[in-house]
Amino acid sequence: MDRITLDQLRQTFIDRHSGWCVSLYMPAHRAGREKEQDPIRFKNLLRQAEERLLTKGMPSAQVRNLLKAPQHLLQDQAFWPHQSDGLAVFFSEDIFHFFRLPIEFAELVVISDRFHVKPLLPLLTSDSTFHILAISQNQLRLLEGTQHTVDEIDLENVPETLSKALPDGFPEKQLQFHTGTTSGSGNRPAMFHGHDISNDIKNRIRQWFRTIDKKVEGHLSDAQSPLVLAGVDTLFPLYKEVNTYPHLMDEGVPGNPEGMKPEGLHQKAWTIVEPVFKKDRETALDRYRQLAGTGQTTTDIKEAVRAAHHGRIDVLFVAVGVQVWGAFDPEKDTVHVHQSTEPGNGDLLDLAAIQTLINGGMVYAVPPEEVPDQAYLAAVLRY
């Protein structure tokens, strides 16, 4: 799985470009017969992009040159066996990026002077993705999940086992930890096998946890997704002591996660984060309803685009799967809405959502019927 961040959006995907920007989205498959159709599906999308570029008046030689990078990807035999649930590809005359992501995209080709990134919003907003940090004596894993999918993330340059993290000199039996066992009197608390945890061992484990926390916090630095800790109960308070990531959940997945498959961890963690997601969205929706009619909300696309650009949107509900074409001139602070795409156009819903995220606002990417007041977007303004 690949990762896309707000920093990448700021640096690469938001600004206008001198030439055409092509954004391709498609579902992908991890296994099964459908997996064999993924290269064919991608080839068909490239053909659509080629036809549209020619229709827009781009010379055929320039079109061929623009398609070279994605066509090389089409021929990369090592690329296609390693897919997630969706594939997003972005290219222009000087940019080429692809992302294998845990979300099933609908097939889509968008050609504009900006890259189209709204389908990525479910991976960037706070109510759709979460992470699981599974720590055991012999295994360290960081996983990213949505409601329906889970993928493992590589944590580079971090000792992945306790024996590698701690220096020599501790008896092996002191370093083995397991969950409690059930007896007639109830559950015995989880503890290190054979011994209580000495202060020296605790300090060594904290040192390992600080290394893990630094890597995790850096990896999730611009994220707002909940982080669920999975491990034996003994480790929870030790990790929470050193944790610096602000969205670590109080509740974790107890037990030794070493033998658990990603799907099992995902199922247990989802039961923890789902109520949080629902509560946050309902709170945001209640706030919109309370402020409606006070001048602190808007469903007007032009006003929302300007407000997002100036950092005035605190909460935004935006419809996915639809586009509103138009152009925004930041120097004149003007917005023009068009019935269909024209040169210089982009998706204004896309622009409002990304600018809101970049400026620290909360975005909920929802089906059109879930946007308040039956609009394409609905915003709570900061002022």
N, C-alpha and C positions, 0 to 999 in steps of 0.2 A: 504494500500500500504506500502511496505517496502522500505528502502533506502539503497543504496550501495554507498560507498565513496572511494576516492582514498586512504585514510588512510587504509581502509580495504584491498584494493588491495595490498598495500605495505606490510602489516603485515601478510596477510594470503594467498593471491592468486598468488603471483608472484614467490615465491621461489620454488625450487624443493623439493619434499618430498621423503622419503625413500621408500614408497609404492605407489601403484596406486592411482591416483586422478580421480574421476568420476565427470563429468560435464553433467547435464541433462537440456535440454531446451524444452519447449512446450508451445503452445498457451493455454490460459485459458479464462474463460468467467465469466462476472459479473452476468449475468442473462440469462434466456431462456433455451431451451431444451438442447443446446450444453453444458451447465454448468454441466448437469448430466453425461456427457461423460468424464469430466476432470479426475476423479479418475481412470477410466478405461484406459485412455491414459497414465497416470502416471505409472500405473501398467505394461503396455506393455513396457514402457521405462526401467523400473527396470528389466524386464525380459531380454531385450536386453543387459543391463549392466551385468547381471549375466552370460549370455552366453559368452560375450566377455572376462570377467574376467577368466572364466574357460578355454577358448581357450588360454589365455595368460599364463596358467599354474598355476594359483592360486588354492590352495587346496580348495575343496568344503566347508570344515568347516570354513575356513577363509573368503570365499565369503559370506557365510550365516551371519557371524558376521559383515562383512562390510555393509551388506544390512539392518541390524536391524533398524538403525535410520531412513532411508527413508521409510521403511515399517511401522514403527510406525506412520509416517506422513500420510501414506496411510489410516490408520485406524482412524485418528483423525477427528471425525465428526464435530468438531467446526472449523476446518481449511478450508474445501472445500467450504463452503458457502461464504467465504470472499476472493474472488479472484480479481485480476486486469485483465490486458489483456495478461500477460505472466507470466510463472513460471520458475524460474531458481533454480536448486538444486545442491549443491556441497557437496561431501562427500569423506572422506578417512578414514584410520584407526583411526585418532585422530581429525578429523574435520567434522562438519556437519553444513551447512548453507542453508537457503532457502530464496528466495526473490520473492515477488509478485510485479510485476513491470508493468508500463503503456506502454508496448511495446509488440507487437504480435510476439513471437519467432516462427521460424520453429522448428519442432521436430528435436532434435539433441542429440546424445550420444557421448561424447568424453572421452577416457580413456588414460591418460598420466601420466608423473611424475610431471606435473604442471596442475593446473586447467585452463580450457579453458574459457577465459572471453571476447573474441572479440565480441560476440553478445550483450554484455552490453555496447559497445562503444557509441551507440546512446544516452545513458543516461548519459554519462560522458563527451562527447565532447561539444563544445560550440555552435554548430549550430543546435541542435536538441531539447533541452529542455529549458523551460522557467518557471518562477514562477509568480504567481499573489498573491499580498497581498491585500486582500479586508477588508477595515476598515469601520465600521459603528458604530452607537451609541450602538447597542445591539448585535453586532456580529463581531468577528475577525476570518478571515480564511486565511490560506496559502495554495495555490494550486500549484501542479506541472503539467505542460502540455507538450505534444509533439504536432506535427501538428494535430494528429487525436484523442488524448486522453487527459483526465484530471483526476487528483486524488487529494483528499484533504490530507494534511499533518497535523498531530497533533502538536500543539504548546503547550507544557506542561509548567505549572508554569508561565503563562502570564495571567493577567486579561483580560478576553475576552469581557468585556463590559466597556463602559465609566463610568458607575455608580460604578463599582467595582474598577476601576482605580483611580477615583477621590475621595477625602475624602468628608464626609458629609458637608453640609453647603451651597451648591450652589442650588439655585432654579431650579427645574426640567426644567422649560421652558428655562432657560439659556443654558441648556446642550443639547437641541434638535437641531440637524442641518439637514438641507434638501437642496436639490438643488434648484436653482432659478426657478421661474415660468415664463411662457411666457406671455407677455402682448403686447398691441399694439405697444409699443415702443421697443420691443425686449426682450431679456432674462435678467431677473434680476439676479445679481450675487448670487451664493450660500452663505448663511450666517447662523449663529446660529439663531434659531427661536426666534423672539421677541427682540433680542438684538445684537448689535455688540459684537465681542469677546473681553472681557476685557483682559488686560495684565495678570491678575492673572489666568484666565481660560486658556489662551494660555500657560502659564508656566506649569500648571498642565497637559495639554494635551501633551506638549513636554516631560514631565516626563514619561507619559504613553508610548509615542512613543519611548523614549530611551529604555524602557524595551522591547518593541516589536523589535526594531532594534537589540538589543543585542542578542535576541533569534534567529532572522532571520539570522543575520550575522554569528552566530555560526553554525546554521543549514546548511548554504550555504558556509561555509568558504573555502572549496576547490572546489567550483563550479565556472563556468564562465558564467552561464546562465543569461539572462536578467531577471530583476525583474520589473513587471508592477504593479503600485499602482492603486487600484480601490477605489474610494471614492468621496465625494463631493469636489468641487473645493477648498473650504476653507481650507481643510486639507492638500492639496498637498504641499504648501510651508512650512507648519509647519513640516511635516514629512521629507522633503528634508533637512531642517536645521539640523536635528539630525542623518540623515542616514549615516551609515559608510560602507554599502555594495557598492562596486565600480561599479556594473553593474545595478544600478537603472535607468530605462528609464526616459527620460525627459517627454515623453508623457504618460498620464495615461488614465484609463477608468473613465470618469466623471459620477457622479450620485450616488445615495445611493445604494450600492450593496446588502443591507440586504435581499431584496426579490428576488435577481437574482439566478438562478440555476447555478451550476458549468459550465454547457455547454454554457450558455449565456455569462458568464465571459470569458470562454475560447475563444469563437468566437470573441469577441471584442478585447481581448488581442492579439490573433494571427494576426489580421490585423496590429497591432503595431510592433510585433517582426519579422514577415515574411520578410519585406524589409531589416531589419538589417541582418538577417541570409543570405539572398541572396547576399547582398553587401559584407559581410565579406568573403564568399566563393569565389565570383568572384574576389575579391582583392587578395586572396591567390593564385587562379589559374593564374591570370595575373602575379603575382610575379614569380611563377614557370616557366611560359613560357618565361619571360624576362631573367631569370637566366639560362635556359637550355643551355647546351653547354659551360658554364663558369667554370665547376668544382664545382659549388655550389649547384648542384642538383644531384640526383641519382634515378635510378629505379632498381638498383642491390640489391637484397634481402640481400645478405651477407654484403655488405657495409652498408646498412640501419640498420640492426640489430646491428652491431658494433657501428655505429654512435648513435643510440638511447640509447644504454647502456652507452655511454660516454657523453650523454647530448648534442650531436651536432646537433640534428634535431630540427628545428624551426617550420616547417610545414610538416605534413604528410598526404597524401591521401592514404587510404588503402581500399582494396576491402572487402566487407562483403559477407558471404555466401560461401567462398572458403577457403581452408587451404593449406598452403605450409609446409610440414613436414620437420623437421630437428632438429639439436642440436646446441646449443651455449655454448662454454666453456669460461666463463668470465676471468678465470685465464690465459688461453693461447690466449684469444681474437680471437678465431677461430669459424667459422660457417660452418656446413656441411648440405647440402640440400639433402633430400632423396625422392625417388619417392613415397614411402608409409611409413606409420608409423612404427617405430621400437622402441625397448626398449630405453628409455632415450630421445625419441623424443617429440617435441611439435610443435605447430603451430607458425612458425616464423613470420607470419604477426601479429598474436596476440601479440607476444613478443615485436615486434618493436613498435606497437601502444601503449601498456601499458607503456613501458619504456619512450616513448616520452611524454606521459601525465605526468608521475611521475616527469620527468625532466623539466616540465614547457612548453613543446611544444604544438602546436595546432594540433589536429587530426580531420580529416574529414573522417568519415566512410561512404563510398558510394558504390553503385552497381559497379560491375567490369567494366562496360562499361563507367563509369564516372571517372575512374582513368586516369590521363594524360598518354599519350604515350602508351595506351593499355597495361599497365603493371599491376601487382598485387599490387604494391605500388609505390608511387612517393614522394620524399622528397626534401624539401629545407633545406640545411645545414646552420648552423650558422657560420661555419668556415671549 
